[in-house]
Amino acid sequence: MGNKLKITNNIRRLRLEADDMTQAQLAKRLGVTRQTVAAIEKARYSPSLDLAFQIADVFGRRLEQVFTRHD
Amino acid sequence: MPYAKRSVWFQVITTMTVYIFFGVSFWNGYTAGSYDEPDGFADLGKLLFLLVFIGIVVTIVVNIVGSILLAVVKKGRDVEFIHDERDRSIDFVGQKISQAVTGIGFVGSMALLAGGVHPALIFFLMLSAFALGDVCGNIARLLAYGGD
């Protein structure tokens, strides 16, 4: 209990695949700041479940296709 | 720079400005022996109300002037007013640190009061603890934002 799991993501790759979507464009669609998107991409901030699902929805992927948990 | 981080800088400037005004006013009164008079604490209370008023004015001025200056410097680009979940998460960390520092300052002040230090000085120390707690919490927020 209390072990912090490392969570990585494919957001940068998915952005590039989505017509080179910028961080600012993604941030606007999510209603967050560009800095928050940058922090999530670099795994410096773990988004809420709600935001994580929104990100997956933007790219039309399932949550586990965007975020990966490492034990 | 996100809006929330900008607000933290504005808060630091406001707190420091108001605290310096209070500190100088208090110290002038204290060294003049004003708080030894029978109605000395009433004067201290009035000073505190003045402080609240000054705090409101400085907050408004710093926010308006700061936002205008930033908009001019950035030429209207990248000036957003979003406060998202990461900002709230960082706010929470800042609040915890602020409360811890304020709490330590309060307990320390009570210990000094028990040790016989002048009550007016204790009053000053308690308000200093609030100001220090506020600044420490805001510094923690700025560190959490990093290079954003």
Backbone of each chain as ProteinMPNN parsed JSONL, in Angstrom:
{"seq_chain_A": "MGNKLKITNNIRRLRLEADDMTQAQLAKRLGVTRQTVAAIEKARYSPSLDLAFQIADVFGRRLEQVFTRHD", "coords_chain_A": {"N_chain_A": [[0.845, -1.196, 0.0], [0.498, 2.235, -0.787], [2.578, 2.364, -2.538], [3.978, 4.147, -5.153], [2.999, 4.171, -8.449], [4.575, 4.158, -11.599], [3.479, 5.986, -14.297], [3.296, 6.057, -17.687], [2.847, 7.582, -20.95], [1.382, 7.795, -24.267], [0.896, 10.186, -25.463], [2.268, 12.207, -26.86], [3.101, 10.904, -29.204], [0.604, 10.18, -30.238], [-0.47, 12.677, -30.703], [1.157, 13.628, -32.743], [0.483, 11.824, -34.686], [-2.068, 12.59, -35.131], [-2.44, 14.589, -37.241], [-0.269, 16.28, -36.576], [-1.054, 17.584, -34.192], [-0.939, 20.299, -31.961], [0.367, 20.944, -28.614], [-1.011, 23.034, -27.494], [-3.394, 23.045, -28.966], [-4.488, 20.6, -28.199], [-4.74, 21.07, -25.479], [-6.663, 23.092, -25.503], [-8.901, 21.695, -26.4], [-9.289, 20.06, -24.248], [-9.719, 21.767, -22.205], [-7.762, 22.638, -20.473], [-4.553, 24.006, -19.396], [-1.792, 24.663, -21.659], [0.56, 24.054, -20.444], [-0.155, 22.12, -18.617], [-0.786, 19.95, -20.262], [1.771, 19.534, -21.296], [3.098, 18.791, -18.95], [1.775, 16.408, -18.332], [2.46, 14.846, -20.548], [5.191, 14.547, -20.139], [5.134, 12.97, -17.953], [5.199, 14.226, -15.524], [3.043, 14.988, -14.196], [0.2, 13.32, -13.058], [-2.839, 12.843, -14.589], [-6.313, 13.393, -13.587], [-8.782, 10.763, -13.406], [-10.966, 11.416, -14.929], [-9.962, 13.396, -16.688], [-8.035, 11.866, -17.961], [-9.629, 10.027, -19.357], [-10.891, 11.817, -21.055], [-8.73, 12.649, -22.614], [-8.099, 10.247, -23.907], [-10.452, 9.964, -25.357], [-10.273, 12.116, -27.143], [-8.371, 11.221, -28.943], [-9.63, 9.019, -29.849], [-9.136, 6.564, -28.67], [-8.721, 3.717, -26.424], [-8.406, 3.909, -22.872], [-6.201, 2.421, -21.875], [-4.651, 2.325, -24.094], [-3.525, 4.713, -24.27], [-2.395, 5.404, -21.81], [0.055, 3.845, -19.76], [0.768, 1.633, -17.148], [3.43, 1.126, -14.9], [4.817, -1.298, -12.824]], "CA_chain_A": [[0.0, 0.0, 0.0], [1.246, 3.486, -0.81], [3.613, 2.351, -3.579], [3.597, 4.998, -6.264], [3.246, 3.507, -9.721], [5.006, 5.033, -12.684], [2.534, 5.942, -15.416], [3.787, 6.736, -18.883], [1.764, 7.745, -21.919], [1.74, 7.936, -25.693], [0.182, 11.374, -25.946], [3.057, 12.923, -27.871], [3.02, 10.147, -30.464], [-0.777, 10.286, -30.737], [-0.648, 14.056, -31.223], [1.84, 13.72, -34.047], [-0.313, 11.026, -35.634], [-3.319, 13.32, -35.381], [-2.121, 15.782, -38.041], [0.644, 17.159, -35.826], [-1.8, 18.423, -33.242], [-0.019, 20.927, -30.993], [-0.048, 20.846, -27.199], [-2.006, 24.092, -27.257], [-4.669, 22.6, -29.542], [-5.02, 19.542, -27.324], [-5.129, 21.728, -24.225], [-7.919, 23.811, -25.739], [-9.988, 20.718, -26.476], [-9.475, 19.47, -22.92], [-10.049, 22.817, -21.238], [-6.661, 22.813, -19.512], [-3.492, 24.845, -19.945], [-0.786, 23.95, -22.453], [1.577, 23.565, -19.507], [-0.655, 20.881, -18.015], [-0.59, 18.906, -21.271], [3.219, 19.267, -21.333], [3.456, 18.068, -17.717], [1.246, 15.037, -18.454], [3.284, 14.144, -21.554], [6.5, 14.212, -19.553], [4.839, 12.166, -16.752], [5.468, 15.012, -14.311], [1.746, 15.123, -13.532], [-0.771, 12.283, -13.413], [-4.16, 13.48, -14.665], [-7.438, 12.714, -12.942], [-9.377, 9.736, -14.263], [-11.853, 12.126, -15.851], [-9.138, 14.02, -17.733], [-7.397, 10.781, -18.712], [-10.637, 9.522, -20.307], [-11.092, 12.856, -22.081], [-7.578, 12.587, -23.529], [-8.289, 9.054, -24.738], [-11.573, 10.255, -26.273], [-9.809, 13.031, -28.201], [-7.647, 10.439, -29.951], [-10.453, 7.865, -30.228], [-8.47, 5.345, -28.176], [-9.101, 3.287, -25.077], [-7.506, 4.485, -21.862], [-4.952, 1.67, -21.773], [-3.837, 2.56, -25.296], [-2.883, 6.031, -24.09], [-1.598, 5.378, -20.57], [0.596, 2.539, -19.363], [1.227, 1.623, -15.76], [4.611, 0.282, -14.674], [4.935, -1.673, -11.389]], "C_chain_A": [[0.881, 1.247, 0.0], [2.354, 3.509, -1.834], [3.149, 3.182, -4.768], [3.979, 4.318, -7.578], [3.641, 4.532, -10.779], [4.012, 4.873, -13.837], [3.114, 6.731, -16.581], [2.628, 6.841, -19.889], [2.303, 7.945, -23.337], [1.171, 9.226, -26.286], [0.967, 12.09, -27.048], [2.948, 12.227, -29.243], [1.62, 10.288, -31.073], [-1.063, 11.673, -31.306], [-0.061, 14.171, -32.619], [1.073, 12.941, -35.115], [-1.615, 11.735, -36.014], [-3.012, 14.657, -36.063], [-1.264, 16.788, -37.29], [-0.104, 18.132, -34.909], [-0.823, 19.012, -32.225], [-0.535, 20.709, -29.571], [-1.145, 21.86, -26.907], [-3.379, 23.689, -27.791], [-5.316, 21.528, -28.666], [-5.53, 20.152, -26.017], [-6.475, 22.434, -24.368], [-9.098, 22.851, -25.772], [-10.306, 20.118, -25.111], [-9.888, 20.504, -21.87], [-9.014, 22.966, -20.14], [-5.6, 23.708, -20.149], [-2.525, 23.988, -20.775], [0.269, 23.337, -21.536], [1.144, 22.256, -18.839], [-0.491, 19.714, -18.991], [0.889, 18.523, -21.325], [3.644, 18.446, -20.113], [2.962, 16.623, -17.772], [2.12, 14.237, -19.431], [4.613, 13.684, -20.969], [6.358, 13.385, -18.279], [5.23, 12.895, -15.469], [4.172, 15.233, -13.534], [0.821, 14.014, -14.018], [-2.158, 12.901, -13.44], [-5.205, 12.715, -13.876], [-7.99, 11.692, -13.925], [-10.251, 10.39, -15.333], [-11.052, 12.717, -17.028], [-8.462, 12.957, -18.598], [-8.372, 10.208, -19.752], [-10.888, 10.543, -21.42], [-9.97, 12.824, -23.114], [-7.731, 11.4, -24.479], [-9.387, 9.295, -25.77], [-11.131, 11.139, -27.437], [-9.138, 12.239, -29.327], [-8.43, 9.196, -30.402], [-9.826, 6.545, -29.814], [-9.065, 4.944, -26.828], [-8.035, 3.803, -24.112], [-6.147, 3.774, -21.824], [-4.082, 1.782, -23.026], [-3.086, 3.892, -25.197], [-1.931, 5.997, -22.884], [-1.166, 3.959, -20.244], [1.137, 2.628, -17.949], [2.413, 0.67, -15.614], [4.733, 0.0, -13.179], [6.342, -1.415, -10.881]], "O_chain_A": [[1.889, 1.303, 0.705], [3.016, 4.532, -2.007], [2.072, 2.955, -5.319], [5.133, 3.942, -7.787], [3.096, 5.634, -10.831], [3.743, 3.76, -14.29], [3.387, 7.926, -16.465], [1.565, 6.254, -19.688], [3.482, 8.218, -23.56], [0.992, 9.322, -27.5], [0.393, 12.523, -28.047], [2.736, 12.864, -30.275], [1.478, 10.49, -32.279], [-1.809, 11.816, -32.275], [-0.671, 14.718, -33.538], [1.017, 13.336, -36.279], [-2.179, 11.501, -37.083], [-3.297, 15.722, -35.516], [-1.499, 17.995, -37.357], [0.184, 19.329, -34.867], [0.026, 18.298, -31.691], [-1.691, 20.347, -29.352], [-2.087, 21.579, -26.166], [-4.401, 23.954, -27.159], [-6.523, 21.545, -28.425], [-6.6, 19.799, -25.521], [-7.316, 22.382, -23.471], [-10.167, 23.151, -25.24], [-11.44, 19.719, -24.845], [-10.348, 20.152, -20.784], [-9.332, 23.366, -19.02], [-5.734, 24.117, -21.302], [-2.451, 22.769, -20.616], [0.801, 22.26, -21.803], [1.972, 21.397, -18.536], [-0.103, 18.617, -18.59], [1.227, 17.342, -21.391], [4.448, 17.521, -20.228], [3.653, 15.714, -17.312], [2.471, 13.089, -19.161], [5.096, 12.589, -21.26], [7.349, 13.125, -17.598], [5.55, 12.269, -14.459], [4.196, 15.617, -12.364], [0.673, 13.791, -15.219], [-2.616, 13.43, -12.427], [-5.017, 11.546, -13.537], [-7.705, 11.745, -15.121], [-10.268, 9.965, -16.489], [-11.417, 12.558, -18.193], [-8.332, 13.121, -19.811], [-7.985, 9.94, -20.89], [-11.074, 10.176, -22.581], [-10.205, 12.953, -24.316], [-7.525, 11.521, -25.687], [-9.264, 8.879, -26.922], [-11.558, 10.94, -28.575], [-9.312, 12.545, -30.507], [-7.953, 8.421, -31.231], [-9.958, 5.535, -30.507], [-9.794, 5.702, -26.189], [-6.905, 4.091, -24.508], [-5.095, 4.41, -21.751], [-2.918, 1.383, -23.018], [-2.143, 4.151, -25.944], [-0.81, 6.501, -22.947], [-1.918, 3.002, -20.428], [1.861, 3.558, -17.594], [2.398, -0.445, -16.135], [4.752, 0.922, -12.364], [6.631, -1.666, -9.711]]}, "seq_chain_B": "MPYAKRSVWFQVITTMTVYIFFGVSFWNGYTAGSYDEPDGFADLGKLLFLLVFIGIVVTIVVNIVGSILLAVVKKGRDVEFIHDERDRSIDFVGQKISQAVTGIGFVGSMALLAGGVHPALIFFLMLSAFALGDVCGNIARLLAYGGD", "coords_chain_B": {"N_chain_B": [[3.594, 31.523, -19.314], [1.375, 30.069, -17.038], [-1.931, 31.222, -16.086], [-2.557, 30.717, -13.381], [-0.042, 30.471, -12.185], [0.933, 32.975, -12.595], [-0.82, 34.391, -10.967], [0.048, 33.526, -8.499], [2.537, 34.756, -8.287], [1.628, 37.398, -8.182], [0.303, 37.294, -5.749], [2.441, 36.889, -3.988], [3.811, 39.314, -4.263], [1.825, 41.069, -3.335], [1.429, 40.178, -0.67], [3.975, 40.643, 0.44], [4.189, 43.424, 0.144], [2.038, 44.4, 1.717], [2.737, 43.303, 4.177], [5.204, 44.521, 4.711], [4.37, 47.161, 4.979], [2.724, 46.883, 7.247], [4.618, 45.897, 9.109], [6.451, 48.051, 9.356], [4.74, 50.072, 10.287], [3.818, 48.914, 12.655], [6.223, 48.605, 14.076], [7.086, 51.218, 14.411], [5.091, 52.16, 16.131], [5.472, 50.429, 18.259], [8.125, 50.916, 19.197], [7.744, 53.506, 19.961], [6.272, 53.166, 22.156], [3.523, 53.027, 22.054], [1.809, 50.842, 22.367], [1.807, 50.326, 25.0], [0.098, 51.939, 26.204], [-3.226, 52.436, 27.671], [-5.228, 52.241, 25.678], [-3.829, 51.084, 23.68], [-3.986, 48.609, 22.349], [-6.323, 48.9, 21.005], [-5.573, 50.69, 19.062], [-3.888, 49.019, 17.668], [-5.714, 47.203, 16.689], [-7.119, 48.9, 14.966], [-5.111, 49.412, 13.154], [-4.887, 46.923, 12.041], [-7.344, 46.684, 10.696], [-6.965, 48.667, 8.82], [-4.948, 47.496, 7.462], [-6.254, 45.323, 6.266], [-7.889, 46.703, 4.466], [-5.906, 47.981, 2.901], [-4.702, 45.71, 1.895], [-6.721, 44.694, 0.206], [-6.882, 46.759, -1.703], [-4.236, 46.786, -2.729], [-4.124, 44.184, -3.786], [-6.032, 44.343, -5.861], [-4.891, 46.39, -7.447], [-2.316, 45.322, -8.084], [-3.05, 43.002, -9.489], [-4.525, 44.051, -11.678], [-2.706, 45.925, -12.881], [-0.501, 44.222, -13.254], [-1.605, 42.271, -14.992], [-2.209, 43.859, -17.213], [0.353, 44.792, -17.934], [1.567, 42.352, -18.573], [-0.003, 41.539, -20.729], [0.672, 43.52, -22.538], [3.439, 43.111, -22.847], [3.415, 40.501, -23.865], [2.014, 40.954, -26.093], [-0.682, 40.293, -26.292], [-0.645, 37.598, -26.888], [-0.897, 34.17, -25.924], [-2.087, 34.651, -23.454], [-3.856, 33.375, -21.155], [-6.728, 32.448, -19.151], [-7.083, 30.171, -17.508], [-7.801, 27.887, -14.923], [-6.877, 24.98, -14.018], [-7.132, 21.381, -13.215], [-4.543, 20.605, -12.467], [-3.492, 22.961, -11.472], [-5.139, 23.237, -9.24], [-4.306, 21.033, -7.794], [-1.667, 21.745, -7.258], [-2.175, 24.031, -5.781], [-3.234, 22.856, -3.503], [-1.027, 21.579, -2.344], [0.517, 23.821, -1.771], [-1.167, 25.064, 0.095], [-1.061, 23.259, 2.228], [1.611, 23.472, 3.061], [1.664, 26.153, 3.718], [-0.173, 26.197, 5.86], [1.218, 24.595, 7.674], [3.543, 26.092, 8.234], [2.405, 28.436, 9.26], [1.094, 27.36, 11.466], [3.266, 26.425, 13.034], [4.451, 28.876, 13.569], [2.41, 30.069, 15.048], [2.238, 28.425, 17.348], [4.817, 28.783, 18.299], [4.685, 31.501, 18.902], [2.832, 31.457, 20.986], [4.304, 30.086, 22.859], [6.286, 31.956, 23.39], [4.687, 33.94, 24.452], [3.873, 32.716, 26.785], [6.305, 32.754, 27.947], [6.568, 35.344, 28.741], [6.851, 37.447, 26.943], [6.105, 40.642, 25.487], [2.641, 41.248, 24.88], [1.84, 42.691, 22.579], [3.959, 42.344, 20.875], [3.749, 39.645, 20.485], [1.372, 39.543, 19.087], [2.225, 40.765, 16.751], [4.123, 38.865, 15.936], [2.463, 36.683, 15.445], [0.954, 37.562, 13.243], [3.057, 37.853, 11.52], [3.74, 35.204, 11.211], [1.53, 34.314, 9.772], [1.924, 35.755, 7.402], [4.447, 34.784, 6.624], [3.825, 32.084, 6.324], [2.051, 32.257, 4.184], [3.75, 33.227, 2.16], [5.664, 31.136, 2.055], [4.021, 29.009, 1.267], [3.297, 29.935, -1.258], [5.793, 30.03, -2.515], [6.338, 27.313, -2.564], [4.36, 26.582, -4.371], [5.28, 27.882, -6.67], [7.67, 26.5, -7.068], [6.635, 24.011, -7.607], [5.419, 24.48, -10.059], [7.645, 24.822, -11.575], [9.554, 25.277, -14.486], [7.453, 26.268, -16.031]], "CA_chain_B": [[3.316, 31.331, -17.887], [-0.068, 29.91, -16.835], [-2.63, 32.233, -15.292], [-2.471, 30.399, -11.949], [1.312, 30.784, -11.711], [0.999, 34.447, -12.571], [-1.554, 34.818, -9.774], [0.891, 33.248, -7.324], [3.515, 35.863, -8.232], [0.897, 38.588, -7.727], [0.045, 37.106, -4.315], [3.707, 37.103, -3.265], [4.062, 40.768, -4.264], [0.816, 41.682, -2.464], [1.716, 39.825, 0.732], [5.194, 41.335, 0.864], [3.892, 44.859, 0.229], [1.175, 44.652, 2.88], [3.47, 42.949, 5.391], [6.209, 45.569, 4.967], [3.63, 48.313, 5.51], [2.319, 46.549, 8.613], [5.809, 45.789, 9.941], [6.985, 49.39, 9.631], [3.753, 50.773, 11.127], [3.83, 48.306, 13.991], [7.498, 48.856, 14.759], [7.069, 52.628, 14.822], [4.228, 52.248, 17.313], [6.049, 49.652, 19.367], [9.292, 51.617, 19.737], [7.249, 54.75, 20.582], [5.562, 52.775, 23.376], [2.075, 53.222, 21.878], [1.026, 49.678, 22.781], [1.819, 50.246, 26.46], [-1.021, 52.796, 26.657], [-4.45, 51.648, 27.916], [-5.963, 51.948, 24.441], [-2.823, 50.716, 22.679], [-4.429, 47.473, 21.538], [-7.368, 49.403, 20.098], [-4.829, 51.227, 17.91], [-3.397, 47.864, 16.913], [-6.896, 46.702, 15.975], [-7.391, 49.828, 13.844], [-4.047, 49.187, 12.172], [-5.213, 45.679, 11.353], [-8.424, 46.973, 9.749], [-6.335, 49.433, 7.74], [-4.178, 46.494, 6.734], [-7.211, 44.579, 5.431], [-8.268, 47.611, 3.383], [-4.735, 48.13, 2.026], [-4.532, 44.416, 1.232], [-7.695, 44.614, -0.899], [-6.483, 47.727, -2.736], [-2.993, 46.316, -3.368], [-4.459, 42.999, -4.584], [-6.695, 44.791, -7.095], [-3.923, 47.149, -8.265], [-1.27, 44.424, -8.596], [-3.644, 42.119, -10.498], [-4.873, 44.807, -12.89], [-1.478, 46.441, -13.495], [0.285, 43.06, -13.685], [-2.235, 41.66, -16.17], [-2.046, 44.784, -18.344], [1.768, 44.758, -18.33], [1.832, 41.06, -19.211], [-0.668, 41.544, -22.039], [1.457, 44.41, -23.406], [4.713, 42.426, -23.14], [3.151, 39.329, -24.713], [1.224, 41.45, -27.232], [-1.97, 39.591, -26.338], [-0.486, 36.174, -27.196], [-0.698, 33.212, -24.839], [-2.579, 35.168, -22.174], [-5.07, 32.618, -20.891], [-7.237, 32.561, -17.784], [-7.584, 28.839, -17.133], [-7.335, 27.335, -13.646], [-7.3, 23.593, -14.216], [-6.961, 20.44, -12.097], [-3.144, 20.611, -12.007], [-3.372, 24.156, -10.636], [-5.801, 22.946, -7.959], [-3.436, 20.092, -7.098], [-0.523, 22.531, -6.768], [-2.727, 24.89, -4.722], [-3.414, 22.035, -2.31], [0.317, 21.402, -1.75], [0.876, 25.132, -1.217], [-1.973, 25.311, 1.306], [-0.556, 22.416, 3.323], [2.863, 24.074, 3.543], [1.282, 27.419, 4.342], [-0.778, 25.894, 7.164], [2.25, 24.059, 8.562], [4.408, 27.203, 8.667], [1.584, 29.306, 10.114], [0.872, 26.632, 12.717], [4.515, 26.459, 13.812], [4.596, 30.265, 14.022], [1.406, 30.328, 16.096], [2.656, 27.712, 18.563], [6.017, 29.486, 18.769], [4.239, 32.767, 19.501], [2.212, 31.135, 22.277], [5.397, 29.724, 23.779], [6.921, 33.217, 23.784], [3.725, 34.628, 25.312], [4.001, 32.046, 28.08], [7.607, 33.145, 28.492], [6.51, 36.712, 29.234], [7.093, 38.467, 25.915], [5.036, 41.651, 25.395], [1.54, 40.754, 24.03], [1.81, 43.369, 21.273], [4.981, 41.69, 20.057], [3.182, 38.333, 20.132], [0.403, 39.84, 18.029], [3.042, 41.006, 15.552], [4.728, 37.595, 15.517], [1.418, 35.821, 14.877], [0.672, 38.048, 11.885], [4.247, 37.532, 10.726], [3.636, 33.777, 10.888], [0.552, 34.214, 8.68], [2.567, 36.261, 6.181], [5.503, 33.843, 6.246], [3.145, 30.882, 5.835], [1.526, 32.576, 2.861], [4.881, 33.311, 1.223], [6.236, 29.784, 1.898], [3.078, 28.243, 0.448], [3.387, 30.42, -2.642], [7.083, 29.587, -3.064], [6.165, 25.884, -2.876], [3.571, 26.521, -5.612], [6.149, 28.276, -7.789], [8.6, 25.396, -7.297], [5.871, 22.92, -8.242], [5.222, 24.833, -11.465], [8.933, 24.672, -12.255], [9.861, 26.215, -15.577], [6.267, 26.567, -16.868]], "C_chain_B": [[1.811, 31.188, -17.683], [-0.635, 30.979, -15.894], [-2.454, 31.995, -13.79], [-1.088, 30.741, -11.382], [1.506, 32.295, -11.615], [0.319, 34.984, -11.31], [-0.729, 34.614, -8.51], [1.935, 34.358, -7.169], [2.843, 37.132, -7.704], [0.633, 38.504, -6.213], [1.295, 37.359, -3.487], [3.982, 38.603, -3.155], [3.099, 41.464, -3.293], [1.138, 41.43, -0.995], [2.925, 40.598, 1.245], [4.93, 42.833, 1.065], [3.107, 45.178, 1.495], [1.944, 44.377, 4.175], [4.515, 44.021, 5.73], [5.53, 46.807, 5.549], [3.251, 48.064, 6.97], [3.519, 46.542, 9.554], [6.365, 47.149, 10.341], [6.043, 50.15, 10.573], [3.775, 50.24, 12.551], [5.087, 48.709, 14.749], [7.597, 50.309, 15.229], [6.251, 52.805, 16.095], [4.844, 51.569, 18.529], [7.22, 50.388, 20.011], [8.888, 52.943, 20.405], [6.476, 54.45, 21.867], [4.049, 52.925, 23.289], [1.253, 52.059, 22.431], [1.103, 49.433, 24.296], [0.684, 51.078, 27.05], [-2.264, 51.931, 26.861], [-5.199, 51.29, 26.623], [-5.012, 51.553, 23.299], [-3.287, 49.594, 21.764], [-5.568, 47.866, 20.598], [-6.706, 49.986, 18.854], [-4.314, 50.103, 17.011], [-4.529, 47.251, 16.085], [-7.217, 47.571, 14.774], [-6.365, 49.622, 12.728], [-4.347, 47.934, 11.346], [-6.329, 45.885, 10.327], [-7.884, 47.746, 8.542], [-5.562, 48.485, 6.822], [-5.083, 45.69, 5.784], [-7.59, 45.424, 4.222], [-7.122, 47.76, 2.373], [-4.501, 46.837, 1.227], [-5.457, 44.282, 0.033], [-7.267, 45.524, -2.045], [-5.242, 47.234, -3.488], [-3.272, 45.104, -4.254], [-5.068, 43.408, -5.922], [-5.685, 45.473, -8.021], [-2.885, 46.214, -8.894], [-1.828, 43.518, -9.692], [-3.936, 42.854, -11.799], [-3.603, 45.256, -13.618], [-0.627, 45.289, -14.046], [-0.275, 42.439, -14.948], [-2.07, 42.541, -17.402], [-0.604, 44.729, -18.861], [2.09, 43.469, -19.085], [1.22, 41.008, -20.607], [0.115, 42.408, -23.032], [2.749, 43.709, -23.832], [4.492, 41.27, -24.112], [2.353, 39.696, -25.965], [-0.056, 40.638, -27.423], [-1.876, 38.109, -26.631], [-0.355, 35.37, -25.913], [-1.103, 33.764, -23.473], [-3.914, 34.483, -21.896], [-5.46, 32.713, -19.419], [-7.853, 31.236, -17.341], [-6.961, 28.42, -15.801], [-7.789, 25.886, -13.645], [-6.952, 22.704, -13.021], [-5.521, 20.385, -11.584], [-2.902, 21.823, -11.106], [-3.983, 23.903, -9.254], [-4.948, 21.992, -7.124], [-2.23, 20.823, -6.488], [-0.974, 23.468, -5.642], [-2.812, 24.125, -3.402], [-2.08, 21.836, -1.58], [0.737, 22.712, -1.067], [0.127, 25.427, 0.075], [-1.458, 24.509, 2.491], [0.711, 23.015, 3.927], [2.571, 25.377, 4.271], [0.72, 27.189, 5.746], [0.273, 25.397, 8.156], [3.119, 25.192, 9.118], [3.635, 28.134, 9.611], [1.366, 28.66, 11.475], [2.089, 26.665, 13.624], [4.715, 27.861, 14.388], [3.64, 30.589, 15.159], [1.83, 29.679, 17.413], [3.891, 28.391, 19.168], [5.655, 30.793, 19.468], [3.631, 32.529, 20.876], [3.269, 30.783, 23.323], [6.082, 30.994, 24.282], [6.009, 34.017, 24.701], [3.797, 34.055, 26.734], [5.309, 32.435, 28.757], [7.684, 34.612, 28.904], [6.816, 37.798, 28.221], [5.873, 39.381, 25.803], [3.92, 41.177, 24.445], [1.485, 41.419, 22.652], [2.814, 42.72, 20.317], [4.497, 40.309, 19.606], [2.19, 38.496, 18.979], [1.135, 40.025, 16.691], [3.628, 39.693, 15.019], [3.693, 36.663, 14.881], [1.083, 36.256, 13.454], [1.853, 37.788, 10.955], [4.212, 36.07, 10.295], [2.637, 33.561, 9.753], [1.206, 34.624, 7.351], [3.632, 35.285, 5.689], [4.904, 32.553, 5.675], [2.632, 31.083, 4.424], [2.643, 32.574, 1.818], [5.488, 31.921, 0.976], [5.333, 28.915, 1.023], [3.168, 28.639, -1.013], [4.716, 30.027, -3.292], [7.007, 28.101, -3.436], [5.374, 25.722, -4.172], [4.466, 26.827, -6.82], [7.147, 27.162, -8.117], [7.895, 24.24, -8.006], [5.612, 23.215, -9.718], [6.514, 24.687, -12.265], [9.117, 25.72, -13.338], [8.685, 26.567, -16.465], [6.151, 28.04, -17.185]], "O_chain_B": [[1.043, 32.059, -18.093], [0.06, 31.544, -15.05], [-2.233, 32.933, -13.023], [-0.968, 31.232, -10.259], [2.143, 32.812, -10.697], [0.816, 35.911, -10.67], [-0.791, 35.412, -7.575], [2.186, 34.838, -6.063], [3.413, 37.85, -6.884], [0.726, 39.501, -5.497], [1.229, 37.966, -2.419], [4.342, 39.099, -2.088], [3.504, 42.337, -2.525], [1.123, 42.351, -0.178], [2.902, 41.142, 2.349], [5.393, 43.429, 2.038], [3.451, 46.091, 2.245], [1.82, 45.121, 5.148], [4.687, 44.382, 6.894], [6.037, 47.426, 6.485], [3.437, 48.932, 7.823], [3.464, 47.099, 10.65], [6.707, 47.38, 11.502], [6.485, 50.786, 11.53], [3.753, 50.999, 13.52], [5.026, 49.104, 15.913], [8.125, 50.59, 16.305], [6.663, 53.506, 17.019], [4.755, 52.055, 19.656], [7.299, 50.474, 21.236], [9.584, 53.442, 21.289], [6.074, 55.368, 22.582], [3.363, 52.949, 24.311], [0.135, 52.258, 22.907], [0.54, 48.465, 24.808], [0.348, 50.95, 28.227], [-2.363, 50.837, 26.307], [-5.731, 50.188, 26.487], [-5.347, 51.672, 22.121], [-3.023, 49.61, 20.562], [-5.759, 47.26, 19.544], [-7.195, 49.811, 17.738], [-4.302, 50.212, 15.784], [-4.332, 46.838, 14.942], [-7.544, 47.068, 13.699], [-6.689, 49.652, 11.541], [-4.103, 47.884, 10.141], [-6.275, 45.337, 9.226], [-8.288, 47.513, 7.403], [-5.527, 48.646, 5.602], [-4.711, 45.418, 4.642], [-7.613, 44.933, 3.093], [-7.328, 47.677, 1.162], [-4.151, 46.872, 0.048], [-5.043, 43.818, -1.029], [-7.283, 45.122, -3.209], [-5.199, 47.26, -4.718], [-2.722, 45.001, -5.351], [-4.684, 42.901, -6.976], [-5.625, 45.182, -9.215], [-2.608, 46.303, -10.09], [-1.168, 43.289, -10.706], [-3.638, 42.356, -12.885], [-3.44, 45.005, -14.812], [-0.101, 45.368, -15.156], [0.472, 42.113, -15.871], [-1.821, 42.043, -18.501], [-0.368, 44.632, -20.066], [2.79, 43.486, -20.098], [1.834, 40.503, -21.547], [0.213, 42.076, -24.214], [3.111, 43.708, -25.009], [5.261, 41.074, -25.053], [2.057, 38.836, -26.795], [-0.461, 40.335, -28.546], [-2.892, 37.415, -26.63], [0.228, 35.836, -24.935], [-0.527, 33.387, -22.453], [-4.965, 34.943, -22.34], [-4.633, 33.016, -18.558], [-8.987, 31.187, -16.865], [-5.76, 28.576, -15.582], [-8.936, 25.587, -13.315], [-6.54, 23.186, -11.966], [-5.298, 20.146, -10.397], [-2.197, 21.727, -10.102], [-3.421, 24.301, -8.233], [-4.872, 22.122, -5.902], [-1.832, 20.553, -5.355], [-0.246, 23.674, -4.67], [-2.51, 24.659, -2.334], [-2.016, 21.916, -0.353], [1.242, 22.711, 0.056], [0.692, 25.965, 1.027], [-1.419, 25.004, 3.618], [0.868, 23.06, 5.147], [3.16, 25.666, 5.313], [1.082, 27.885, 6.694], [0.225, 25.737, 9.339], [3.395, 25.244, 10.316], [4.162, 28.563, 10.638], [1.441, 29.325, 12.509], [1.974, 26.901, 14.826], [5.101, 28.016, 15.547], [3.997, 31.285, 16.109], [1.784, 30.314, 18.467], [3.995, 28.55, 20.384], [6.24, 31.147, 20.492], [3.874, 33.288, 21.814], [3.15, 31.128, 24.499], [6.419, 31.096, 25.462], [6.479, 34.692, 25.616], [3.784, 34.782, 27.728], [5.408, 32.444, 29.984], [8.727, 35.079, 29.361], [7.02, 38.953, 28.595], [4.741, 38.94, 26.003], [4.209, 40.75, 23.327], [1.121, 40.774, 21.669], [2.556, 42.57, 19.123], [4.794, 39.864, 18.497], [2.169, 37.708, 18.033], [0.716, 39.51, 15.654], [3.63, 39.444, 13.814], [3.985, 35.951, 13.919], [0.944, 35.419, 12.561], [1.678, 37.535, 9.762], [4.595, 35.728, 9.176], [2.862, 32.728, 8.875], [1.067, 33.948, 6.332], [3.716, 34.992, 4.496], [5.395, 32.004, 4.689], [2.757, 30.203, 3.572], [2.503, 31.998, 0.738], [5.791, 31.567, -0.164], [5.807, 28.182, 0.155], [3.122, 27.787, -1.901], [4.758, 29.725, -4.484], [7.528, 27.677, -4.468], [5.67, 24.84, -4.978], [4.422, 26.14, -7.84], [7.439, 26.905, -9.284], [8.464, 23.582, -8.876], [5.59, 22.297, -10.538], [6.486, 24.46, -13.475], [8.863, 26.905, -13.123], [8.882, 27.112, -17.551], [5.216, 28.452, -17.873]]}, "name": "protein", "num_of_chains": 2, "seq": "MGNKLKITNNIRRLRLEADDMTQAQLAKRLGVTRQTVAAIEKARYSPSLDLAFQIADVFGRRLEQVFTRHDMPYAKRSVWFQVITTMTVYIFFGVSFWNGYTAGSYDEPDGFADLGKLLFLLVFIGIVVTIVVNIVGSILLAVVKKGRDVEFIHDERDRSIDFVGQKISQAVTGIGFVGSMALLAGGVHPALIFFLMLSAFALGDVCGNIARLLAYGGD"}
